[in-house]
Amino acid sequence: MADCDKIRLAMLGMVDGNGHPYSWSAIFNGYDPGKMSKCPYAGIPAYLDKEPKETLRIPGAQVTHIWTDDPADAQQVARASLIPNIVKRPEDVIGHVDAVIIATDKGHEHVERARPFVEAGLPVFVDKPMTDNEQDLRTFVKWVDEGGRIMSSSCMRYTKEFAPYRLSTHDLGELRYASITTPKTWERYGIHALEGIYPVLGPGFISARNTGDQNRNIVHLKHSSGVDVVVAAVGEMYGGFGVLTLCGTAGHAQVAFSDTFYAFKAQLEAFIEYVRTGERAFPFDETVELAKLVIAGIRSREKGGTEVLLSEIKER
């Protein structure tokens, strides 16, 4: 928990295809519209510009430091998102911030990106997926077991469009089938789909069977409630990001994710509340189960589409 009223944050890392340092920093700091218009991810200034300036920012926290893998990116993000300090090495923020955000979405890198800050006792937010392999999952679980303050999630956990079904699916009767879609790779974006559906069904996933390939992951999940779930993560299927279908004994529903800003802000607010109070918005065990689903989907694909039980993946 931070000792100061305004939580000082470090935004760390930037990888191809991911503009979170721009948008997430702006949600804390505000932004320079002219400089943000030059952001290489056109969707970011588009949705930021729609938000009223008086409600854009999360109060009581500021991104004070930034480091990116390419130093030129840090210069651009700092100017656009009003970040006062650029550091040469990520570890240079230790002693100057109250928490760090690892803003990259390559799960196999996250243990090493997070390690210096976990060992320094800082709260760490890790962008989705927390990890995509069993060895690193064990490391994250060990850190949390030892008192490490780590949170990781997809913004899809907080989508306002899915909120009614997170509260109740009673009107649909007993759920029998669900599906959800995402573009891009299973390794980097499968977690968006998984965490979109997870709060609707809750814990209890049993297995994954991925009958697709690197560009077309079609993953059948079994849940202990008896619901079958199909997740499709397909390359350039950008028209199908976050389309959720629920089918039950009494009805069905289909809804699509659309408000990116709302989901990002809610996700970051949950982390700030965790830094302030030490109270998690959801149990870390859920993040562990979600990581196992990511891992099982990869393992199944590599084994030619065989069913992989989550119980085969050991977090300790």
DRENDO-1510 file (C-alpha; in Angstrom, 1 decimal, always signed):
<recs>
REC; n; res; u; v; w
REC; 1; MET; +0.0; +0.0; +0.0 .
REC; 2; ALA; +1.3; +3.4; -0.9 .
REC; 3; ASP; +2.2; +5.8; +1.9 .
REC; 4; CYS; +1.4; +8.9; -0.1 .
REC; 5; ASP; -1.9; +10.3; -1.1 .
REC; 6; LYS; -1.0; +10.3; -4.8 .
REC; 7; ILE; +0.2; +6.9; -6.0 .
REC; 8; ARG; +3.3; +7.2; -8.2 .
REC; 9; LEU; +3.3; +4.7; -11.0 .
REC; 10; ALA; +5.9; +3.5; -13.5 .
REC; 11; MET; +4.8; +2.4; -16.9 .
REC; 12; LEU; +7.2; -0.3; -18.1 .
REC; 13; GLY; +7.7; -2.0; -21.5 .
REC; 14; MET; +6.2; -1.7; -24.9 .
REC; 15; VAL; +6.1; -4.4; -27.6 .
REC; 16; ASP; +4.9; -4.7; -31.1 .
REC; 17; GLY; +1.1; -4.4; -31.6 .
REC; 18; ASN; +0.4; -3.0; -28.1 .
REC; 19; GLY; -0.1; +0.7; -27.4 .
REC; 20; HIS; -1.1; +0.4; -23.7 .
REC; 21; PRO; +1.6; +2.8; -22.5 .
REC; 22; TYR; -0.1; +5.6; -24.4 .
REC; 23; SER; -3.7; +4.9; -23.4 .
REC; 24; TRP; -3.1; +3.6; -19.8 .
REC; 25; SER; -0.9; +6.6; -19.0 .
REC; 26; ALA; -3.4; +9.0; -20.4 .
REC; 27; ILE; -6.1; +7.5; -18.2 .
REC; 28; PHE; -4.0; +8.6; -15.2 .
REC; 29; ASN; -2.3; +11.7; -16.4 .
REC; 30; GLY; -4.5; +13.2; -19.1 .
REC; 31; TYR; -2.8; +13.8; -22.5 .
REC; 32; ASP; -1.7; +16.3; -25.1 .
REC; 33; PRO; -4.3; +16.0; -28.0 .
REC; 34; GLY; -1.9; +17.2; -30.6 .
REC; 35; LYS; +0.9; +14.8; -29.6 .
REC; 36; MET; -1.5; +11.9; -29.0 .
REC; 37; SER; -2.9; +12.3; -32.5 .
REC; 38; LYS; +0.5; +11.0; -33.7 .
REC; 39; CYS; +0.1; +7.8; -31.7 .
REC; 40; PRO; +0.8; +4.9; -34.1 .
REC; 41; TYR; -2.3; +3.2; -32.8 .
REC; 42; ALA; -5.1; +5.3; -34.3 .
REC; 43; GLY; -7.8; +3.7; -32.2 .
REC; 44; ILE; -6.3; +5.2; -29.0 .
REC; 45; PRO; -6.8; +8.9; -29.7 .
REC; 46; ALA; -10.1; +8.0; -31.3 .
REC; 47; TYR; -11.6; +6.6; -28.0 .
REC; 48; LEU; -9.7; +9.0; -25.7 .
REC; 49; ASP; -11.1; +12.0; -27.6 .
REC; 50; LYS; -14.6; +10.8; -27.0 .
REC; 51; GLU; -14.3; +11.0; -23.2 .
REC; 52; PRO; -15.2; +14.2; -21.3 .
REC; 53; LYS; -11.9; +15.6; -19.9 .
REC; 54; GLU; -13.4; +16.0; -16.4 .
REC; 55; THR; -14.0; +12.2; -16.1 .
REC; 56; LEU; -11.1; +10.9; -18.1 .
REC; 57; ARG; -8.6; +10.4; -15.3 .
REC; 58; ILE; -8.4; +8.1; -12.3 .
REC; 59; PRO; -7.8; +10.5; -9.4 .
REC; 60; GLY; -5.1; +10.0; -6.8 .
REC; 61; ALA; -2.6; +8.3; -9.1 .
REC; 62; GLN; -0.1; +9.5; -11.7 .
REC; 63; VAL; +2.3; +7.8; -14.1 .
REC; 64; THR; +5.5; +9.6; -13.1 .
REC; 65; HIS; +8.1; +7.3; -14.8 .
REC; 66; ILE; +8.3; +5.4; -18.1 .
REC; 67; TRP; +10.7; +3.0; -19.7 .
REC; 68; THR; +10.1; +1.2; -23.1 .
REC; 69; ASP; +12.1; -1.4; -24.9 .
REC; 70; ASP; +12.8; +1.1; -27.7 .
REC; 71; PRO; +13.9; +4.4; -26.1 .
REC; 72; ALA; +12.3; +6.3; -28.9 .
REC; 73; ASP; +8.9; +5.0; -27.9 .
REC; 74; ALA; +9.4; +6.4; -24.4 .
REC; 75; GLN; +10.0; +9.9; -25.7 .
REC; 76; GLN; +6.8; +9.8; -27.8 .
REC; 77; VAL; +4.6; +8.3; -25.0 .
REC; 78; ALA; +6.0; +10.7; -22.4 .
REC; 79; ARG; +5.1; +13.7; -24.6 .
REC; 80; ALA; +1.7; +12.4; -25.5 .
REC; 81; SER; +0.7; +11.2; -22.0 .
REC; 82; LEU; +2.4; +13.9; -19.9 .
REC; 83; ILE; +4.9; +11.6; -18.1 .
REC; 84; PRO; +7.7; +13.7; -16.5 .
REC; 85; ASN; +10.4; +11.1; -16.1 .
REC; 86; ILE; +12.1; +8.7; -18.6 .
REC; 87; VAL; +14.5; +6.2; -17.3 .
REC; 88; LYS; +17.3; +4.3; -19.0 .
REC; 89; ARG; +16.6; +1.0; -17.2 .
REC; 90; PRO; +13.3; -0.3; -15.8 .
REC; 91; GLU; +15.0; -0.9; -12.4 .
REC; 92; ASP; +15.8; +2.8; -12.1 .
REC; 93; VAL; +12.2; +3.5; -11.0 .
REC; 94; ILE; +12.7; +1.5; -7.7 .
REC; 95; GLY; +12.7; +3.9; -4.8 .
REC; 96; HIS; +10.8; +6.6; -6.9 .
REC; 97; VAL; +7.4; +4.9; -7.4 .
REC; 98; ASP; +4.8; +3.2; -5.3 .
REC; 99; ALA; +3.8; +0.6; -7.9 .
REC; 100; VAL; +4.6; -0.6; -11.4 .
REC; 101; ILE; +2.7; -1.6; -14.5 .
REC; 102; ILE; +4.2; -4.1; -16.9 .
REC; 103; ALA; +2.4; -3.0; -20.0 .
REC; 104; THR; +3.4; -5.8; -22.4 .
REC; 105; ASP; +1.4; -8.8; -23.5 .
REC; 106; LYS; +4.0; -11.5; -24.2 .
REC; 107; GLY; +3.4; -13.9; -21.4 .
REC; 108; HIS; +6.8; -15.7; -21.7 .
REC; 109; GLU; +8.6; -12.4; -20.9 .
REC; 110; HIS; +6.6; -11.5; -17.8 .
REC; 111; VAL; +8.5; -13.3; -15.0 .
REC; 112; GLU; +11.8; -11.5; -15.9 .
REC; 113; ARG; +10.1; -8.2; -16.5 .
REC; 114; ALA; +8.4; -8.4; -13.1 .
REC; 115; ARG; +11.2; -9.9; -11.1 .
REC; 116; PRO; +13.1; -6.8; -9.9 .
REC; 117; PHE; +9.9; -5.1; -8.7 .
REC; 118; VAL; +8.5; -8.2; -6.9 .
REC; 119; GLU; +11.9; -8.6; -5.2 .
REC; 120; ALA; +11.8; -4.9; -4.2 .
REC; 121; GLY; +8.4; -5.4; -2.6 .
REC; 122; LEU; +6.5; -3.2; -5.0 .
REC; 123; PRO; +2.9; -3.9; -6.1 .
REC; 124; VAL; +3.0; -5.0; -9.8 .
REC; 125; PHE; +0.3; -5.1; -12.4 .
REC; 126; VAL; +1.1; -7.5; -15.2 .
REC; 127; ASP; -0.7; -7.1; -18.5 .
REC; 128; LYS; -2.5; -10.1; -19.8 .
REC; 129; PRO; -1.6; -12.9; -20.1 .
REC; 130; MET; +0.3; -13.2; -16.8 .
REC; 131; THR; +2.1; -16.1; -18.3 .
REC; 132; ASP; +1.8; -18.7; -21.1 .
REC; 133; ASN; +3.9; -21.5; -19.6 .
REC; 134; GLU; +3.9; -23.8; -16.6 .
REC; 135; GLN; +7.4; -23.0; -15.2 .
REC; 136; ASP; +6.7; -19.2; -15.0 .
REC; 137; LEU; +3.2; -19.9; -13.6 .
REC; 138; ARG; +4.9; -21.7; -10.7 .
REC; 139; THR; +7.2; -18.7; -10.2 .
REC; 140; PHE; +4.3; -16.2; -10.0 .
REC; 141; VAL; +2.4; -18.5; -7.6 .
REC; 142; LYS; +5.5; -18.8; -5.4 .
REC; 143; TRP; +5.9; -15.0; -5.3 .
REC; 144; VAL; +2.3; -14.5; -4.3 .
REC; 145; ASP; +2.5; -17.3; -1.7 .
REC; 146; GLU; +5.5; -15.4; -0.2 .
REC; 147; GLY; +3.6; -12.2; +0.0 .
REC; 148; GLY; +4.3; -10.7; -3.4 .
REC; 149; ARG; +1.7; -8.2; -4.5 .
REC; 150; ILE; +0.9; -9.1; -8.1 .
REC; 151; MET; -2.3; -8.5; -10.1 .
REC; 152; SER; -2.9; -9.5; -13.7 .
REC; 153; SER; -6.1; -9.4; -15.8 .
REC; 154; SER; -7.5; -8.7; -19.2 .
REC; 155; CYS; -9.7; -5.7; -19.5 .
REC; 156; MET; -12.4; -8.0; -20.8 .
REC; 157; ARG; -13.1; -9.0; -17.1 .
REC; 158; TYR; -14.5; -5.4; -16.8 .
REC; 159; THR; -16.5; -5.0; -20.0 .
REC; 160; LYS; -19.8; -3.1; -19.3 .
REC; 161; GLU; -21.5; -5.0; -22.2 .
REC; 162; PHE; -21.0; -8.3; -20.4 .
REC; 163; ALA; -21.9; -7.0; -16.9 .
REC; 164; PRO; -25.6; -8.2; -16.9 .
REC; 165; TYR; -24.5; -11.8; -17.5 .
REC; 166; ARG; -21.7; -11.6; -14.9 .
REC; 167; LEU; -24.5; -10.8; -12.4 .
REC; 168; SER; -27.0; -13.4; -13.6 .
REC; 169; THR; -27.9; -15.7; -16.5 .
REC; 170; HIS; -31.1; -16.8; -14.8 .
REC; 171; ASP; -33.3; -15.6; -17.7 .
REC; 172; LEU; -31.5; -18.0; -20.0 .
REC; 173; GLY; -32.2; -21.1; -17.8 .
REC; 174; GLU; -29.4; -23.5; -17.3 .
REC; 175; LEU; -26.5; -22.7; -19.5 .
REC; 176; ARG; -25.4; -25.4; -21.9 .
REC; 177; TYR; -23.1; -23.7; -24.4 .
REC; 178; ALA; -21.1; -20.5; -24.7 .
REC; 179; SER; -18.7; -19.1; -27.3 .
REC; 180; ILE; -16.5; -16.0; -27.5 .
REC; 181; THR; -14.2; -14.7; -30.2 .
REC; 182; THR; -11.0; -12.7; -30.6 .
REC; 183; PRO; -8.5; -11.8; -33.3 .
REC; 184; LYS; -4.8; -12.3; -33.1 .
REC; 185; THR; -2.9; -15.2; -31.5 .
REC; 186; TRP; -4.0; -17.5; -28.7 .
REC; 187; GLU; -0.8; -16.8; -26.9 .
REC; 188; ARG; -1.4; -13.0; -26.7 .
REC; 189; TYR; -5.1; -12.6; -27.1 .
REC; 190; GLY; -6.7; -15.9; -26.1 .
REC; 191; ILE; -6.8; -14.5; -22.6 .
REC; 192; HIS; -9.1; -11.7; -23.7 .
REC; 193; ALA; -11.7; -14.2; -24.7 .
REC; 194; LEU; -11.1; -16.4; -21.7 .
REC; 195; GLU; -11.4; -13.7; -19.2 .
REC; 196; GLY; -14.4; -12.3; -20.9 .
REC; 197; ILE; -16.3; -15.6; -20.4 .
REC; 198; TYR; -14.7; -16.6; -17.0 .
REC; 199; PRO; -16.7; -14.3; -14.7 .
REC; 200; VAL; -20.0; -15.5; -16.3 .
REC; 201; LEU; -19.3; -19.2; -15.5 .
REC; 202; GLY; -16.9; -18.9; -12.6 .
REC; 203; PRO; -14.1; -21.3; -11.6 .
REC; 204; GLY; -14.3; -24.9; -12.5 .
REC; 205; PHE; -12.8; -25.3; -16.0 .
REC; 206; ILE; -11.7; -28.9; -16.6 .
REC; 207; SER; -9.9; -29.1; -19.9 .
REC; 208; ALA; -9.0; -27.6; -23.2 .
REC; 209; ARG; -8.8; -29.1; -26.7 .
REC; 210; ASN; -7.4; -26.9; -29.5 .
REC; 211; THR; -8.0; -28.3; -32.9 .
REC; 212; GLY; -6.7; -25.2; -34.8 .
REC; 213; ASP; -3.3; -24.0; -35.7 .
REC; 214; GLN; -1.0; -21.0; -35.0 .
REC; 215; ASN; -3.2; -18.6; -36.9 .
REC; 216; ARG; -6.6; -20.2; -36.3 .
REC; 217; ASN; -7.0; -21.5; -32.7 .
REC; 218; ILE; -10.4; -23.2; -32.1 .
REC; 219; VAL; -10.5; -24.2; -28.5 .
REC; 220; HIS; -13.2; -26.4; -26.9 .
REC; 221; LEU; -13.3; -25.9; -23.1 .
REC; 222; LYS; -15.2; -28.1; -20.6 .
REC; 223; HIS; -16.6; -26.6; -17.4 .
REC; 224; SER; -17.6; -28.5; -14.3 .
REC; 225; SER; -21.1; -27.0; -14.6 .
REC; 226; GLY; -21.7; -28.9; -17.8 .
REC; 227; VAL; -21.3; -25.9; -20.1 .
REC; 228; ASP; -19.3; -26.4; -23.2 .
REC; 229; VAL; -17.3; -23.3; -24.3 .
REC; 230; VAL; -15.8; -22.7; -27.7 .
REC; 231; VAL; -13.2; -19.9; -28.0 .
REC; 232; ALA; -12.0; -18.8; -31.4 .
REC; 233; ALA; -8.8; -16.8; -31.7 .
REC; 234; VAL; -8.3; -16.2; -35.4 .
REC; 235; GLY; -5.5; -14.1; -36.9 .
REC; 236; GLU; -7.0; -11.0; -38.6 .
REC; 237; MET; -10.6; -11.5; -37.4 .
REC; 238; TYR; -10.8; -7.9; -36.1 .
REC; 239; GLY; -14.5; -7.8; -36.8 .
REC; 240; GLY; -15.0; -10.4; -34.2 .
REC; 241; PHE; -13.3; -9.0; -31.1 .
REC; 242; GLY; -15.3; -10.0; -28.0 .
REC; 243; VAL; -18.5; -11.4; -29.4 .
REC; 244; LEU; -20.0; -13.4; -26.6 .
REC; 245; THR; -22.8; -16.0; -27.2 .
REC; 246; LEU; -24.7; -17.7; -24.3 .
REC; 247; CYS; -27.2; -20.5; -24.9 .
REC; 248; GLY; -29.4; -22.0; -22.1 .
REC; 249; THR; -32.4; -24.2; -21.6 .
REC; 250; ALA; -34.8; -21.1; -21.6 .
REC; 251; GLY; -33.1; -18.6; -23.8 .
REC; 252; HIS; -30.0; -17.2; -25.5 .
REC; 253; ALA; -28.1; -14.0; -25.7 .
REC; 254; GLN; -25.4; -12.5; -27.9 .
REC; 255; VAL; -23.5; -9.3; -27.0 .
REC; 256; ALA; -20.3; -7.7; -28.3 .
REC; 257; PHE; -17.6; -5.8; -26.5 .
REC; 258; SER; -17.2; -2.2; -27.7 .
REC; 259; ASP; -16.3; +0.3; -25.0 .
REC; 260; THR; -12.5; -0.1; -24.7 .
REC; 261; PHE; -12.0; +3.0; -22.6 .
REC; 262; TYR; -14.5; +1.9; -19.9 .
REC; 263; ALA; -12.9; -1.6; -19.6 .
REC; 264; PHE; -9.4; -0.2; -19.4 .
REC; 265; LYS; -10.3; +2.4; -16.8 .
REC; 266; ALA; -12.2; -0.1; -14.6 .
REC; 267; GLN; -9.2; -2.5; -14.8 .
REC; 268; LEU; -6.7; +0.2; -13.8 .
REC; 269; GLU; -9.0; +1.4; -11.0 .
REC; 270; ALA; -9.1; -2.1; -9.6 .
REC; 271; PHE; -5.3; -2.1; -9.5 .
REC; 272; ILE; -5.1; +1.3; -7.8 .
REC; 273; GLU; -7.6; +0.1; -5.2 .
REC; 274; TYR; -5.4; -3.0; -4.6 .
REC; 275; VAL; -2.4; -0.8; -4.1 .
REC; 276; ARG; -4.3; +1.4; -1.6 .
REC; 277; THR; -6.0; -1.3; +0.4 .
REC; 278; GLY; -4.3; -4.6; -0.3 .
REC; 279; GLU; -7.8; -6.0; -1.2 .
REC; 280; ARG; -8.0; -7.9; -4.5 .
REC; 281; ALA; -10.9; -7.3; -6.8 .
REC; 282; PHE; -11.0; -11.0; -7.5 .
REC; 283; PRO; -9.0; -14.0; -6.1 .
REC; 284; PHE; -5.6; -14.7; -7.5 .
REC; 285; ASP; -6.7; -18.3; -7.9 .
REC; 286; GLU; -8.8; -17.1; -10.8 .
REC; 287; THR; -5.7; -15.7; -12.6 .
REC; 288; VAL; -4.0; -19.0; -12.0 .
REC; 289; GLU; -6.9; -21.0; -13.5 .
REC; 290; LEU; -7.0; -18.6; -16.5 .
REC; 291; ALA; -3.2; -19.1; -17.0 .
REC; 292; LYS; -3.7; -22.8; -17.0 .
REC; 293; LEU; -6.4; -22.4; -19.7 .
REC; 294; VAL; -3.9; -20.5; -21.9 .
REC; 295; ILE; -1.2; -23.1; -21.3 .
REC; 296; ALA; -3.6; -26.0; -21.9 .
REC; 297; GLY; -4.7; -24.4; -25.2 .
REC; 298; ILE; -1.1; -24.2; -26.4 .
REC; 299; ARG; -0.2; -27.7; -25.2 .
REC; 300; SER; -3.3; -29.2; -26.9 .
REC; 301; ARG; -2.4; -27.5; -30.2 .
REC; 302; GLU; +1.1; -28.8; -30.0 .
REC; 303; LYS; -0.2; -32.3; -29.4 .
REC; 304; GLY; -2.4; -32.3; -32.4 .
REC; 305; GLY; -5.7; -31.4; -30.7 .
REC; 306; THR; -5.7; -33.8; -27.9 .
REC; 307; GLU; -7.7; -32.9; -24.7 .
REC; 308; VAL; -5.5; -31.4; -22.0 .
REC; 309; LEU; -6.7; -31.5; -18.4 .
REC; 310; LEU; -6.0; -28.4; -16.3 .
REC; 311; SER; -5.2; -30.8; -13.5 .
REC; 312; GLU; -2.1; -31.8; -15.5 .
REC; 313; ILE; -0.7; -28.3; -15.2 .
REC; 314; LYS; +0.9; -27.8; -11.7 .
REC; 315; GLU; +1.2; -24.3; -10.2 .
REC; 316; ARG; +3.2; -25.5; -7.2 .
</recs>
